[in-house]
Amino acid sequence: MRSRYCRTLAIGFACLIGTGGRVALAQESPELPSKARTEGESTTEDQIRFYKGKGPGRGNSYVERYEEDYSYLRDPARSSDFFDPLKFIPLGAEGEVYLTLNGEARFRYDNTDHRNFAIATAATPARTAGARPTLTPATEVSTNQLYKQRYALGADLHLGPNVRFYADLYHGQQTGHRVGPTIPGNQRDALGLVNGFGEVYGILGDAKTGFRAGRQEIFFGNNLQVRANVSTNLPSPVFDGFRAYRDWGPARVDAFAYNLVQFVDGILQDRDNPHVNLWGVYGSYDLPKAVPLGLEARTSLEPFYLGWRASPFAGGRGAGIYNDRALLTGGRVVAATGAGFIASQDHRETFGLRAYGAIGDADYDWQGAYQTGSYAGLRVDAFAFNTDTGYTFRGVPWKPRLGVHIDRASGGADRTGGTLHTYQPMYPNTQYYVPNNEFAPTNFYDIAPRISLAPTETVTAEYYYSWLWRYSESDAIYIGAPWPGAQGQNNYAVTALLPGRSIGRQSDFRVTWAITPHLLALGEIGIFYPGSALRAAGGRVTTFLDANLTFKF
């Protein structure tokens, strides 16, 4: 069992650095330090009655700072950290009204060689059947060096046992070489509100029940469907809306409805976008433990329904923001080719099931989803699945874990019938696939063996090598952020006109070092070797370097 020191480090940092790393806490030991309780109501010192507040990963993790519970510090004798006086500031004699503060400062350096693979920016289809289209070469793509800073301060005000208000403010800066003509608000913002909500909650019947309204940073399940990207200076996307939940301990259900928030560089100028909506229901249930062949088995199931819609703006404004174009020509899909953009509506209904757990030292996290809806007048019929399976050699020095990702998402279109098979990944953790967010998990399949090591309790290292292919050669390869369907231009759209099944190969090595419980360093290097589909469009080998230093309290 890892020490409390190591678990505290994992809680604090694993997801804040934007690596897509995941932390399993509750699975290692039923005893969690008090700081690790998420939405916890302890009935005794060693029992957690309600705990199903979910961050990304297989256990509870605290990229969502508002899930942290420091009410145990009502007892001053339990204070053990220099910053504990800021975690429980009583505002009344009984301690029922109190304030919790948190903060973060992160410094990040990115270096990308041949950003977007230096792929051609557009193509003119050939007039003669079978002839090669004319490509428009990319320019000024040799190197992109970015220096990023973000500063955050959050406050959690509890007004008794049933009401709370939470807010955090972020400041983001981005400078460097070839920053680009415009900087999205999630990278540079003088002062942005990332979270700002009120919540009422309590025990109704046998379950903790709550209702949260306002601006919210959200994560569901293993973050491969909906999550906020924390590699950007401001976590993005975040949403305005409401979320209701009931938590029985081994089971939880959340229902929610949101509008997307668009960050604007300025002082609290971020605005709600009523034209991009997310709603759904997410469930989670822990099956009773079993002991097959003498090995303890733990399994959790998470059924979910996610609805998503992006509609064109009124008054012709859609061409500037929703500038995707989809054409069904035979069985070929051409999206955002760089000319003649039209505003299209993208409406998706996603039904899925995630199963994750462990059998002895083997672990698994498998998820499948079916998607229907419509896009630009086409009926959607698409699917995706993700599998992460591994085995940890706990009796071996450095506790190596050998694992593999196998993933797939549909693409293409029917030659007749007007059906689109291009899966819409909404807001996934694209760093799960490649480290620099330059690839969207749609119209692809892959296999990615990996190994992770823990040389010490404070140092972890992981290496993986991925092979990626196109599901359909009649559909494009898609850029990772933002998803182009009704939201932005697909920089790789020309690949829909070109042959080639292979997308490429990705090599990635990452090291994290928890220097202290409040200071984390990370270094990462990734090399992407384009396959035939990207090389046909001028794609070149891309190298990505990333270095982070994060302080938080």
Number of C-alpha atoms within 10 A of each C-alpha: 8 10 8 13 13 18 22 17 20 21 23 25 25 22 23 24 23 20 23 24 15 19 21 16 21 16 15 12 10 11 15 18 12 19 17 25 22 21 19 22 16 15 10 8 8 12 13 19 18 23 22 23 23 23 25 28 23 21 20 24 29 22 25 20 22 21 19 24 20 18 19 15 20 16 10 11 8 11 16 10 10 8 13 17 15 15 23 25 18 18 14 11 8 10 18 16 18 21 22 22 21 18 16 17 17 21 17 22 18 18 20 22 19 19 21 23 26 24 26 24 20 22 22 15 15 12 9 8 7 7 9 15 16 13 17 15 13 17 10 10 15 14 16 18 17 18 16 20 23 21 20 21 16 20 21 25 19 21 17 13 11 13 16 19 19 22 21 20 19 25 23 22 20 20 16 14 11 13 14 10 5 7 15 14 21 25 23 26 26 16 21 24 24 26 25 19 19 18 18 16 17 14 15 11 8 10 17 21 19 19 18 19 19 18 24 26 20 22 22 20 25 24 21 23 20 20 23 25 30 19 21 22 26 29 21 23 22 25 26 25 20 20 21 18 20 23 24 18 20 15 19 23 19 20 18 18 19 24 23 21 22 18 25 20 21 14 12 16 15 18 15 18 16 14 15 22 20 20 19 18 18 20 21 24 18 18 14 10 11 13 11 10 9 9 13 13 19 18 18 19 19 21 19 21 18 21 19 20 20 23 18 22 19 8 7 10 12 20 18 15 14 24 25 29 24 22 14 19 14 12 16 21 25 21 28 24 24 18 12 10 18 19 22 23 22 24 22 25 18 22 18 19 18 21 19 22 21 19 18 16 14 17 20 19 20 19 22 18 20 18 23 20 19 18 21 19 14 18 18 23 20 25 24 24 19 19 18 17 19 18 19 18 13 12 8 8 11 17 16 19 20 18 19 19 21 18 22 23 27 25 26 26 26 17 14 10 9 16 20 29 25 27 27 30 23 24 21 22 28 24 20 16 24 26 26 24 18 19 20 26 29 29 27 27 22 21 18 19 17 19 18 20 18 17 13 12 15 18 18 17 19 19 17 21 19 20 18 22 22 25 23 22 23 25 30 29 29 25 22 25 21 18 21 23 28 30 23 19 24 26 25 26 27 31 29 24 23 22 17 18 18 20 26 21 20 21 19 21 19 20 18 23 18 22 13 13 20 16 19 24 21 20 17 20 20 21 20 21 19 21 20 18 25 27 23 18 27 19 24 19 19 20 21 21 20 19 19 21 20 21 19 18 18
